[in-house]
Amino acid sequence: MLGVVLALAGCAVTILALIERQTGGTGFTVGLLLAVLPVPLVVGGFLWLDRTEPQPRRRLAFCFAWGAFAATLMALLANSWTTSLLEQRNGARGEMVGSSTLVPLVEETAKGLVVLGLFLLTGRRGGARRVVGPVGGLVLAGVTAAGFAFTENVLYLGRAYASGAHLMDAVQLTFGTLFVRAVLSPFAHPLFTCMTGLGLGLGTVARRRVWQVLAPLLGWTGAMALHGLWNAAAGGGMDGFLRMYSGLMVPIFLGMLTVVLLSRRRELRLVVRHLAPYAGAGWMAGHEPAVLGSAVGRRAAMRAARRGWGEAGAVAVREYTRTAVELARLRATGAQGARFFEREQELLHRLWMRRAVVGPVLAAVPPPAESDRGCGPRRPAAAGGTR
């Protein structure tokens, strides 16, 4: 872990030094201060989506840092070399080709690597497959891309300021760039990379082997294609940018948001359905699946935990919820055998260790009415684990 932190710190120092060399000290400072502005909106949006499938905060911080420092350094070095080579051979046309083909390939691969790595590292624990769904993949990818966009904004805003012939010109150029990148398109990079995360997430819940492989590849290809179209449109001036923005980016953004919300609803129902057998076996109270399978119930549980136990109680409820979601996902795969039961017992043990705090909290939360409509199982089949 220390080695990873030191490596990211080295990437941070290197990329920021390279940016400062291109923008100058004042431009770098201006770019850094302004690039922070859209970060709370973008990251906050993904944290909101993350409520039903909470990822560890350290994992999200790692994704942001990877995007901000490691992925940007990889992209800056690779893009500089490939673009320079294409310009030497093809002139201005080479730069355009590189911007719409090689740049998306490099950047979406650099951002997607960390998401793929996390899926692979968490794919097996104790010999059993762990399932991270579409929402989880989208959140990890989006936070990674938010970090990438932050550092890229430092560069572009700093360059805009440094290119001004005088102070007012520099201010005008800087705020024009800020309007395009932070107001019109703060979710551009996250939207591209979310295609990769969504593909990886869909691959983990797919039952057929062909889709487990094909879905991530389609997501990655979609990310590169969308990124390439965006760069090509940006090269066509403001008219091309606005046509691309209104005709493609906004519909895709709304479509992806719809998919995510429907996926969240499906996952909540999955939690209710597949936790009910464990309640029947005595691992949790009878009403807990309905509470844990509802965004309203989870928020009420977090509030009750903070009132009664402080932040430590809220952390316990968050971890309990995350473990319960993972357990429901595991059972939803329909897997059997030694690996399944080993992982199931591990998750049940983690739930049981937190019941001293979480049990009384959830007991005080009434089951939300919307969780009872068509979400529960038809019969409380016995769970595989025993206490």
CORKACOR-V509809 format. One record per helix or strand of 2 or more residues. SS is the DSSP state (A for helix, B for strand). FROM is the first residue (numbers start at 1). TO is the last residue. If there is no record, write none. Layout:
((SS & FROM & TO) (SS & FROM & TO))
This chain:
((A & 2 & 35) (A & 39 & 53) (A & 57 & 90) (A & 92 & 121) (B & 124 & 125) (B & 128 & 129) (A & 134 & 162) (A & 167 & 184) (A & 188 & 205) (A & 209 & 234) (A & 237 & 280) (A & 288 & 292) (A & 295 & 332) (A & 338 & 353) (A & 355 & 363) (A & 369 & 372))
